[in-house]
């Protein structure tokens, strides 16, 4: 007797669902006008490289377009040192006449006849902080070598352990760092070719240290602040895993000193990558230190410490 109510209830459910459903066309949401975007990371004695583009709305399906008629004015301690108007074949604006130097403030003004606003930004080149010592502890390791049909050797296995990295934080200032560990490897360009290239490969690292700001088990870069060790010698414990180890391999500990703006930009990128596949995560806005537009203008300095333990 109860079965006669099933069909009517199903129709009622369908009717209610369709009655409540609404649709919106993309034309109902106005696109925001594009603004200039400039991106530049600079370091001591390296040429200047600027990428200038325009912003796109999240609803805009157009390809990212680089701006080819920009004018970039570069200042050192408020003195104009370069005016860039020529875009390279790869879309970047470059300057090699006046290289960045540590301890100086650099600023930029970026404009284009296609945009009303001129962009402004300024930053310092931070002092590099050297790594004074590195020790390693291996928790687990195994290796294997396979000879291919052409006589080449394929190396594999797994190495897991931790590095103890000692450095001295400069006193009297808020300092920020980015740490990565990498090695160089030979990769043949084609299967049967003797031509090869040298690739830099970053290994997986993570840390439970309170000074590390980005957690997770599959990082290749760690962001570090000095709020718990300002002006002190500090030993940072970093766990690592190399999925393709080789006996005798040399690793390179890279400690990059970054500005606060560079730290906030990198952290926002990291937060965005973690949130983009999480439907319950809060939206993440990428950090910007460009006035009247978008992008990043930030200096950094690098110290590299080689280490091997076989």
N, C-alpha and C positions, 0 to 999 in steps of 0.2 A: 504493500500500500504506500510505503514511503517513497518509492521510486518516481512517482508522478510529479514530485516537487523538484527533482533535480534539473530537468530541462528548463523550466521557467526561471529558476534561480540563476542558471548559467547565462541566459539571455539578459537578465537584469544586470548581472555583473559586467557583461560586455557593454551594455548601454551606458552604465555609470562611468566606466573607464573612458569611453569615447566622448562622453559629455564633458568630462573634466579635462581632457587632454587639450592643450593649446600648442600652437607652433609659432615660432618666430623666424622671420627671414633675416638673413645677415644684413640686408639693407636697412633693417630697423635700428642697427647699432652703428652710429657714425664713426668713421675712422679718424683717429687723431692725426693732426698734421705732423709730418716728419720733422725731426730736428737733427742737427749735426751731431756726429759721434766721432770722438777722437780717442785712440788707444795708443799708449806709449809706455813701455817699461825701459828704463835706461840704467846703465851701470858704468863704472869708471873705465875710461879708455876704450869704450866701444862706440861705434858709430850710432848716431841717432836714427831711429826708424819710427815713422808715424803711419798709422792706418786711419784714414778719414772716410767715413761712410755716413749713411743717414738711418735714422731709427725707423722701425716698422711697427705698426699696430699688431697686436696678437691676432687680429682678424684679417690681416693683410697677407695674401699668399704670394706676393712678389718676391723675387730673389733679392738678397742683400746687394745693394749697389754701392760700389766705392765711388767717392767723389773725386773727379779728375781736375777740378778747377779751384781747389782750395789754396789759400795762402796761409802759411804757418810762420809766425814770428817767434823766434826763440831768444829768450833773455837769460843772461847770467848775472845774478846779483843786480837786477833791474837794468842792466845795460844790454841793448840789442846786439846780438852777435851773429844771427843768421836770419835770412828770409827765404823760405822754401816755397817754390811754386811748381816745380817739375815733379811729376809722378813717374815712378819707375815702371818697367814692364810688368812687374808683379803687383802693381797697384799701391806700393808704399812710397812715401816721401822720405828721402834719406839725406843725411848731412854728416860728412866725415871731416870737415875742416876744424870744428871746435868740439872736441870730445868731452864727455862729462868728467868732472873732477870731484873728489870727495870734499865735503865741507862747504860746498857752494849751493846757493839756492837758484834753481832754474824755474822759469815760468814760460808759458806759451800763450799766444793769442791766435786763434784759428777762425778763419772766415771763408765764406764762399758767396759769390754773387747770387746764388740760388736760395740763400737763406738770410733772414733778416738779422739774426743774432750773431754776435761774435763770442766765441768760447774762450774762457780763461781758466788757467790752472797753474799751480806752483807747488814745488816740492824740493826737498834736499836729497843729495846722494849720501846715504848712510855709510858709516865706517864699517869695514869688514871685521868680524870677530873670529879669530883663529881657533881651530880645534887644537888643544895641546896634547891630548893623548886619547887613544882608543884601545880597548881590550875586548876580547870576544869570548863567549862561552857557547860551545856547541852542545845542544841537547840531543839531537838525532841527526843521522846522516847516512846516506847510502848512494853509491855511484855505479853506473854501468856505462860501457862503451860498446857500440855496435859498428862494425865495419860494413860499409855499403858496397854495392857491386862495383862502384868506380874507385874503391880504395879510400874514400873519405870516411872519417870517423864521426859518428854521431854520439854526443855525450848526453846523459840524462841522469835522473836520480832525484834526490831531495836533501836539502840541508836546512835545518831549523835551529835557531839559537837566539842569542841576544848580543848586541853591541853596547858597551858602556862608554859613552862619549863625554869627555871632559872639556869644558871651555870656561872662559872667564867673561862674565857679563859686565859691560861698562857701567860704572855707577852714575847716579844722578840723572838718569833718563829712562823713559819707558822704551823698552826694546822688544822687537818682534823678529821671529825667525821662521824659516821654512827649511825642513830637513828632508833629504832624500839620499838613497844609497843605490849605486848603479855599478855596472861593469860594462866592458866593451867586448863585443863578440863579432866573429867573422861570419858573414852570410853571403853565400854564392848567389849571384844575380839570376842565373838560369840553372836548370837541373844538370845539364851536361857541359856547363861552361866553367872555365877556370877564372873568369872574372868575378870578383867579390867586392863587397863593401863592408866597412866597419860600422856596426850599429851600437848605439848606447842603449842598454836595457836597465830599467829601474826594477828593483826587487820589491816584494811585498813587505811592508813594515807596519808595526802598530806598537802602542805603548799605553800602559796604565798610569804613567806619570801625571801628576796633577797639573804640571805646566803645559801639557799637550792639550790643545783645544779641540781637535777633531778626532773622534774615536772611531772604532770600527776595525774589522779584521782584514780588510783588503785595500789599505791605503798604499800609495807609493810616495806620498808627501805628507809630512806632519807639520802642523802649525803650532808654534810655541810662543808663549808670552813669559816675561820675566817677573811677573808680579809676586812670585814666591821666592825669588832668588836675586833680586835686583842688586847689582854691584858685587856679586859673589862668584866664587868658583862653583861650578855646578856640574854634576855628573848625571847625564841623562841615560836612562836604560831604555833601549829600543829593541823590541823583538823583531825578528826577520825570518823570512822563508824564501829560499831560492829553489825553484822547481826544476831548473836545468843547471845544476852545479857542475863544476869541473875542477879537478885537483890542480892546485897552484894558481887558481883564479885570483886576481887582484880586484878588490872592491874599492870604491871611492865614496867617502862620506862627504856629502855636500851640505854645508851649513850656509844658508843665504840669510843675510841681514836685510830686512825689509822695513819700509816706512809703515806707519799706522794705516795709511790709506791702502797700501799694498796688502797688508794683513787683512783688513776688512773686506777688500775686494775678493781675495782668495777664499776667505771664510764664507762669504756669500755664495761664491761658486760652488764650494763644497756642500753648503746647506741646500742649495738648489738641486744639485745632483742627487742628494739623498731624498728630497721631497718630491721630485717630479714623477716618480712611479708610485707614490703613496696617495691614494684618493682622499685620505683623511688628514693629510698634512696641511699646515697653513701655507699660503702663498709666500714665496721668497723673492724679495726684490734685490737685484744685483747692485752692490754698492757702487757709487759714482762720486768722484770728486771734481767733476767738470762743471764750472759755472755756466749757465745758459744753454746747457746741452747734456749729453751723456758721454760716458766712457771713463777711462782711467789714465792718470798721468802719475807715475810712481817710480822712484829710484830704488836700487838694491845693490848689494855688494856680496861677493861670493868667496868662501874659503873652502878648499878641497883637501881632504886628508886621505891618502891611500893606505890601505891595510889589506894584508893577506894572512891566513892562519894555517896553511898547509905547506 
